[in-house]
Amino acid sequence: MQSKTYDVIAIGGGLGGSAIAHGMAKSGASVLVLEAEQDYKDRVHGELLTPWGVAEAKELGVFDAIMEGGGHELPWWNIYIYDDMVEHRDLSSTTRQLLPNVSYFHPDMQEAMVQSAKDAGADVLRGARVVRMTNNGTLRVVVSVKGVETEYITRLVVGADGRASMSRKWGGFHVNEGLEQNMICGVMFENMAFPDDASHIWQIPSLGLFAPVFPQGNGKARSYLVYPATWPFRLSGKDSVQEFINYVTDMGEPLAYYYKAEPIGPMATWSGTRLWVDHPYQKGVALIGSAACTSDPSWGQGMALALRDARVLRDHLLKNDDWDVAGHAYAQEHDRYSAVNKEVEIWMNQLHLGVGPEAEAIREQAMPKWKVQPPRAADVLFSGPDLELTEEVRNEFFNLV
């Protein structure tokens, strides 16, 4: 079997894999991206980059690629309870980064990102199926393309192959699983009448319901319904579209916005259960993005976390010739900011999506302050997980002071 050698092999050519490939290739490393799909498919999620993720994209030098791939800026963040707007926030002036949200159609973004990796000097193999990965003193990856197997030798494998990561399995990582609280259903519409300069979120906290709409420009928007995992149904397929519209308009979304709307692409429902690996580096394998940590998609942190992982890993690799040391340094830093993100997602679920008497008591205490001025000390979802979650910050978040 023929063998080839690269400094870095990224398994997965999505946002995270392409970003690390771009960063390392631009710095002179030889990089191979292995992407299983010949044509990227609509996976229904992963289409919002929050302001701190936009900042990471700029730091990595891939922001222009994202915008060229259909990126659409959403400076405003609007929250409604039924038809009452309770928050109208200008993210570009109130986040630490002074940047907006950015939405995009995921397959178009992936194409633009993998092209940016190629433009930076990375090699890209599409339709590449990884057969096995071994490390007996030398890290080897065997790849099949059109039935022909090739062995690659590398200093570092970056597993960027998502929630069901095989890199994680081959690398021998233990996966932790959180509690299942939310289900997320999504579908893309065209001819939508929503104002396209804002993210729109409808909530009914007492029922654990949350309905975000993220316009992508030109009348297209991704609409979601987040609902309790205890509900005994899963919306899926074209036959469920009208039922989906009924749910979100009953929550307060204007029916007029859907009069001419047509669904395009699949409708799917998936679990918001968080999966994560403690210390996502060992023996020459680094995990990034959803392979390292699948955050609760209800709160839109996955894309920003993937870019943070790619940037932090790149930085440690470039400043330390011992890549084993660099990999462990990345993993330690990842664990810190991932834990902050996880804690705030738990707080947000308790406050906005919890059901039952205990959750109502939490909201009764906290929401009067939120309606006047949402606390910014724990603004992790928009400003990033570099904020320190002290007891004082928690007390401010839940209005316990």
C-alpha positions as CSV (number, residue, x, y, z in Angstrom):
1,M,0.0,0.0,0.0
2,Q,1.3,3.4,-1.0
3,S,2.1,5.8,1.9
4,K,2.2,9.6,1.9
5,T,3.2,12.0,4.7
6,Y,1.6,15.2,6.1
7,D,2.2,17.3,9.1
8,V,-1.6,17.5,9.8
9,I,-4.5,15.4,8.7
10,A,-8.0,16.9,9.4
11,I,-10.7,14.3,9.4
12,G,-13.8,16.3,8.4
13,G,-14.0,19.3,6.0
14,G,-16.7,21.3,7.8
15,L,-16.2,24.6,9.5
16,G,-13.8,23.4,12.2
17,G,-11.7,21.1,10.0
18,S,-11.4,23.6,7.2
19,A,-10.5,26.4,9.7
20,I,-7.7,24.4,11.3
21,A,-6.5,23.3,7.8
22,H,-6.5,26.9,6.6
23,G,-4.6,28.2,9.7
24,M,-1.9,25.5,9.6
25,A,-1.4,25.4,5.8
26,K,-1.1,29.2,5.7
27,S,1.6,28.9,8.4
28,G,3.6,26.5,6.2
29,A,2.5,23.1,7.5
30,S,1.6,20.3,5.0
31,V,-2.1,19.6,5.6
32,L,-4.6,17.1,4.2
33,V,-8.3,17.4,4.7
34,L,-10.4,14.2,4.4
35,E,-14.0,14.9,3.7
36,A,-16.5,12.0,3.3
37,E,-19.1,13.9,1.2
38,Q,-18.7,14.8,-2.4
39,D,-21.5,17.3,-2.1
40,Y,-22.4,18.9,1.2
41,K,-26.0,18.1,2.4
42,D,-28.5,20.3,4.2
43,R,-28.2,19.1,7.9
44,V,-30.8,21.6,9.1
45,H,-28.6,23.0,11.9
46,G,-25.3,24.8,12.4
47,E,-26.3,28.0,10.6
48,L,-25.7,30.7,13.2
49,L,-22.4,32.2,14.2
50,T,-22.7,34.4,17.3
51,P,-20.5,37.6,17.8
52,W,-17.7,35.9,19.7
53,G,-17.6,33.2,16.9
54,V,-17.4,36.0,14.3
55,A,-14.4,37.3,16.2
56,E,-12.8,33.9,16.1
57,A,-13.4,33.7,12.3
58,K,-11.7,37.0,11.9
59,E,-8.8,35.9,14.0
60,L,-8.4,32.7,11.9
61,G,-8.6,34.7,8.7
62,V,-11.7,32.8,7.4
63,F,-14.4,35.5,8.0
64,D,-14.3,36.6,4.3
65,A,-14.8,33.0,3.2
66,I,-17.9,32.7,5.4
67,M,-19.3,35.8,4.0
68,E,-18.5,34.7,0.4
69,G,-20.4,31.5,1.3
70,G,-23.6,33.4,1.8
71,G,-22.9,35.0,5.2
72,H,-25.7,37.3,6.3
73,E,-25.3,39.8,9.2
74,L,-28.0,39.9,11.9
75,P,-27.1,42.9,14.2
76,W,-30.4,42.8,16.1
77,W,-31.6,40.2,18.7
78,N,-35.3,40.3,19.2
79,I,-37.1,38.3,21.9
80,Y,-40.9,38.0,22.1
81,I,-43.3,36.4,24.6
82,Y,-46.3,35.9,22.4
83,D,-46.6,39.2,20.5
84,D,-44.9,41.3,23.1
85,M,-41.2,42.2,22.3
86,V,-39.3,42.0,25.6
87,E,-35.8,42.6,24.2
88,H,-34.5,44.5,21.2
89,R,-30.7,44.3,21.4
90,D,-28.1,45.7,19.1
91,L,-25.4,43.1,19.3
92,S,-23.0,45.3,17.3
93,S,-22.9,47.8,20.1
94,T,-23.5,45.7,23.3
95,T,-21.2,42.6,22.9
96,R,-17.6,42.6,24.0
97,Q,-16.6,42.1,20.3
98,L,-19.0,44.8,19.0
99,L,-20.1,42.4,16.2
100,P,-23.4,41.0,15.0
101,N,-24.6,37.4,14.6
102,V,-24.0,35.9,11.1
103,S,-26.2,33.3,9.5
104,Y,-25.6,31.3,6.4
105,F,-26.8,28.2,4.6
106,H,-24.5,25.5,6.0
107,P,-23.6,23.6,2.7
108,D,-22.7,26.9,1.0
109,M,-20.5,27.9,4.0
110,Q,-18.8,24.5,4.0
111,E,-18.0,24.8,0.3
112,A,-16.5,28.3,0.8
113,M,-14.5,27.1,3.9
114,V,-13.0,24.0,2.3
115,Q,-12.0,26.2,-0.7
116,S,-10.3,28.6,1.7
117,A,-8.3,25.7,3.1
118,K,-7.3,24.7,-0.5
119,D,-6.4,28.3,-1.3
120,A,-4.2,28.4,1.8
121,G,-2.3,25.4,0.5
122,A,-4.1,22.4,2.0
123,D,-4.8,19.3,0.0
124,V,-8.4,18.2,0.1
125,L,-9.8,14.7,-0.7
126,R,-13.6,14.5,-1.2
127,G,-15.5,11.2,-1.0
128,A,-12.8,10.0,1.3
129,R,-13.7,7.2,3.8
130,V,-11.3,6.7,6.7
131,V,-10.9,2.9,7.1
132,R,-8.8,2.9,10.2
133,M,-6.3,4.9,12.3
134,T,-3.4,3.4,14.2
135,N,-0.6,4.6,16.4
136,N,2.2,2.1,17.1
137,G,4.8,4.8,17.5
138,T,3.9,6.2,14.1
139,L,0.4,7.8,13.5
140,R,-1.2,6.2,10.4
141,V,-4.5,6.9,8.7
142,V,-5.8,4.5,6.0
143,V,-8.3,6.2,3.6
144,S,-10.4,4.7,0.8
145,V,-11.4,6.8,-2.2
146,K,-13.4,5.0,-4.9
147,G,-12.3,1.7,-3.5
148,V,-8.6,2.5,-3.6
149,E,-6.9,2.5,-0.2
150,T,-4.0,4.9,0.6
151,E,-2.0,5.1,3.9
152,Y,-1.0,8.5,5.3
153,I,1.5,9.1,8.0
154,T,1.1,12.3,10.0
155,R,2.3,14.1,13.1
156,L,-1.2,15.0,14.1
157,V,-4.7,13.9,13.4
158,V,-7.4,16.5,14.0
159,G,-10.8,14.9,14.5
160,A,-13.4,17.3,13.2
161,D,-15.9,14.8,12.1
162,G,-18.9,15.8,14.2
163,R,-21.2,14.4,16.9
164,A,-20.8,10.8,15.7
165,S,-17.0,11.1,15.4
166,M,-15.1,8.0,14.4
167,S,-11.9,9.9,15.1
168,R,-13.0,10.0,18.8
169,K,-13.6,6.2,18.8
170,W,-10.3,5.3,17.1
171,G,-8.5,7.7,19.4
172,G,-9.8,5.9,22.4
173,F,-11.6,8.9,24.0
174,H,-14.4,8.4,26.6
175,V,-17.6,10.3,25.8
176,N,-19.7,11.9,28.5
177,E,-23.4,12.4,28.0
178,G,-25.6,15.0,29.6
179,L,-29.3,14.8,30.4
180,E,-31.8,15.1,27.6
181,Q,-34.0,18.2,28.1
182,N,-34.7,19.7,24.7
183,M,-35.6,18.5,21.2
184,I,-34.9,20.9,18.3
185,C,-36.8,20.8,15.0
186,G,-35.8,22.9,12.0
187,V,-36.8,23.6,8.4
188,M,-35.7,26.2,5.8
189,F,-38.3,28.4,4.2
190,E,-38.1,30.7,1.2
191,N,-40.4,33.7,0.5
192,M,-40.4,34.6,4.2
193,A,-41.6,38.0,5.2
194,F,-39.5,38.3,8.4
195,P,-37.3,41.5,8.8
196,D,-33.9,40.1,7.8
197,D,-31.7,42.3,10.0
198,A,-32.5,40.5,13.2
199,S,-32.6,37.1,14.9
200,H,-36.2,36.6,16.1
201,I,-37.0,34.4,19.1
202,W,-40.4,33.6,20.5
203,Q,-40.7,32.1,24.0
204,I,-43.3,30.5,26.2
205,P,-41.1,29.7,29.2
206,S,-43.8,28.0,31.3
207,L,-44.2,25.4,28.5
208,G,-40.5,25.1,27.8
209,L,-41.0,26.4,24.2
210,F,-38.5,28.4,22.2
211,A,-38.9,29.3,18.5
212,P,-36.0,31.0,16.8
213,V,-36.0,32.3,13.3
214,F,-32.7,33.2,11.6
215,P,-33.0,35.0,8.2
216,Q,-30.4,34.3,5.7
217,G,-31.3,37.1,3.2
218,N,-33.2,37.2,0.0
219,G,-36.4,35.9,1.7
220,K,-34.8,32.7,3.1
221,A,-34.9,31.9,6.8
222,R,-34.2,28.9,9.0
223,S,-37.1,28.4,11.5
224,Y,-36.8,26.2,14.6
225,L,-38.9,24.9,17.3
226,V,-37.3,23.9,20.6
227,Y,-39.6,21.9,22.9
228,P,-39.3,19.5,25.9
229,A,-37.9,16.0,25.2
230,T,-40.8,14.6,27.3
231,W,-43.3,15.5,24.5
232,P,-44.3,12.3,22.7
233,F,-43.8,13.4,19.1
234,R,-41.1,14.2,16.6
235,L,-41.8,16.4,13.7
236,S,-40.2,15.1,10.5
237,G,-40.7,15.3,6.7
238,K,-43.0,17.4,4.5
239,D,-46.2,16.2,6.1
240,S,-45.2,17.8,9.4
241,V,-44.5,21.3,7.9
242,Q,-48.0,22.7,8.5
243,E,-48.1,21.3,12.0
244,F,-44.7,23.0,12.6
245,I,-46.2,26.3,11.4
246,N,-49.2,25.9,13.6
247,Y,-47.0,25.5,16.7
248,V,-44.8,28.5,16.0
249,T,-47.6,30.8,15.0
250,D,-49.6,29.8,18.1
251,M,-46.5,31.0,20.0
252,G,-46.8,34.4,18.5
253,E,-44.9,34.3,15.2
254,P,-47.0,36.4,12.8
255,L,-48.9,34.1,10.5
256,A,-48.6,36.8,7.7
257,Y,-44.9,36.0,7.6
258,Y,-45.7,32.5,6.4
259,Y,-48.4,33.3,3.9
260,K,-46.1,32.9,0.9
261,A,-43.5,30.8,2.6
262,E,-42.5,27.5,1.0
263,P,-40.4,24.9,2.7
264,I,-37.1,24.0,0.9
265,G,-35.0,21.1,2.0
266,P,-35.6,18.6,4.8
267,M,-37.4,19.0,8.1
268,A,-35.7,17.2,10.9
269,T,-35.8,16.9,14.7
270,W,-32.8,16.0,16.9
271,S,-31.9,15.8,20.6
272,G,-30.3,18.7,22.4
273,T,-28.3,16.3,24.6
274,R,-24.8,17.5,25.3
275,L,-21.9,15.1,24.5
276,W,-18.3,15.9,25.5
277,V,-14.8,14.6,25.9
278,D,-12.7,15.6,28.9
279,H,-9.3,16.7,27.7
280,P,-9.7,16.2,23.9
281,Y,-6.1,15.3,23.0
282,Q,-4.1,12.2,23.4
283,K,-1.5,10.3,21.5
284,G,-1.3,12.5,18.5
285,V,-5.1,13.0,18.1
286,A,-6.8,16.3,18.8
287,L,-10.6,16.6,18.7
288,I,-12.3,19.9,17.8
289,G,-15.8,21.1,17.3
290,S,-18.7,18.6,17.9
291,A,-16.2,15.7,18.0
292,A,-14.8,17.3,21.2
293,C,-18.0,18.8,22.6
294,T,-21.6,18.9,21.3
295,S,-23.2,21.8,23.0
296,D,-27.0,22.1,23.4
297,P,-28.0,23.4,20.0
298,S,-30.9,25.4,21.6
299,W,-28.3,28.1,22.4
300,G,-26.4,28.3,19.1
301,Q,-22.9,27.9,20.4
302,G,-21.6,25.0,18.3
303,M,-20.1,26.9,15.4
304,A,-18.4,29.5,17.6
305,L,-16.9,26.7,19.7
306,A,-15.6,24.9,16.6
307,L,-13.8,28.0,15.5
308,R,-12.5,28.7,19.1
309,D,-11.1,25.1,19.1
310,A,-9.5,25.5,15.7
311,R,-7.9,28.9,16.7
312,V,-6.6,27.7,20.1
313,L,-5.2,24.5,18.6
314,R,-3.5,26.4,15.8
315,D,-2.0,28.9,18.2
316,H,-0.5,26.2,20.5
317,L,0.9,24.2,17.5
318,L,2.6,27.3,16.0
319,K,4.2,28.4,19.3
320,N,5.5,24.9,20.4
321,D,7.6,22.6,18.3
322,D,6.7,19.7,20.6
323,W,3.2,19.0,19.3
324,D,2.4,16.6,22.1
325,V,2.9,19.4,24.6
326,A,0.9,21.7,22.3
327,G,-2.0,19.2,22.1
328,H,-2.2,18.9,25.8
329,A,-2.1,22.7,26.2
330,Y,-5.0,23.0,23.7
331,A,-7.0,20.4,25.6
332,Q,-6.6,22.1,28.9
333,E,-7.7,25.4,27.5
334,H,-10.6,23.8,25.7
335,D,-11.8,22.2,29.0
336,R,-11.8,25.6,30.7
337,Y,-13.9,27.5,28.1
338,S,-16.1,24.5,27.3
339,A,-17.0,24.2,31.0
340,V,-18.0,27.9,31.1
341,N,-20.2,27.5,28.1
342,K,-21.8,24.4,29.6
343,E,-22.6,26.1,32.8
344,V,-24.3,29.1,31.1
345,E,-26.3,26.7,28.9
346,I,-27.6,25.0,32.0
347,W,-28.5,28.4,33.5
348,M,-30.3,29.4,30.3
349,N,-32.2,26.1,30.3
350,Q,-33.3,26.6,33.9
351,L,-34.4,30.2,33.3
352,H,-36.0,30.0,29.9
353,L,-36.9,26.4,29.2
354,G,-37.5,24.8,32.6
355,V,-41.0,23.6,33.4
356,G,-42.7,23.0,36.7
357,P,-43.0,24.8,40.0
358,E,-39.2,25.1,40.7
359,A,-38.6,26.6,37.2
360,E,-41.5,29.0,37.7
361,A,-40.0,30.1,41.1
362,I,-36.7,30.8,39.4
363,R,-38.4,32.9,36.7
364,E,-40.5,34.8,39.2
365,Q,-37.3,35.8,40.9
366,A,-35.2,36.6,37.9
367,M,-37.5,37.8,35.1
368,P,-38.5,41.2,36.5
369,K,-34.8,42.2,36.2
370,W,-34.4,40.6,32.8
371,K,-37.3,42.6,31.4
372,V,-35.7,45.8,32.5
373,Q,-32.1,45.0,31.6
374,P,-30.8,41.5,30.9
375,P,-27.6,40.9,32.9
376,R,-24.5,41.2,30.8
377,A,-22.0,39.7,33.4
378,A,-22.9,36.2,32.1
379,D,-23.2,37.2,28.4
380,V,-21.3,34.1,27.4
381,L,-23.7,33.2,24.5
382,F,-22.9,36.4,22.7
383,S,-19.6,37.7,24.2
384,G,-17.8,34.3,24.6
385,P,-16.7,32.0,27.4
386,D,-13.8,34.1,28.6
387,L,-16.0,35.6,31.3
388,E,-15.5,34.3,34.8
389,L,-18.5,32.7,36.3
390,T,-18.2,33.7,40.0
391,E,-21.0,33.4,42.6
392,E,-21.6,37.1,42.1
393,V,-22.2,36.6,38.4
394,R,-24.6,33.7,39.1
395,N,-26.5,35.8,41.6
396,E,-26.8,38.6,39.1
397,F,-28.0,36.2,36.4
398,F,-30.8,34.8,38.6
399,N,-31.4,38.1,40.4
400,L,-30.4,36.7,43.8
401,V,-28.8,39.9,45.0
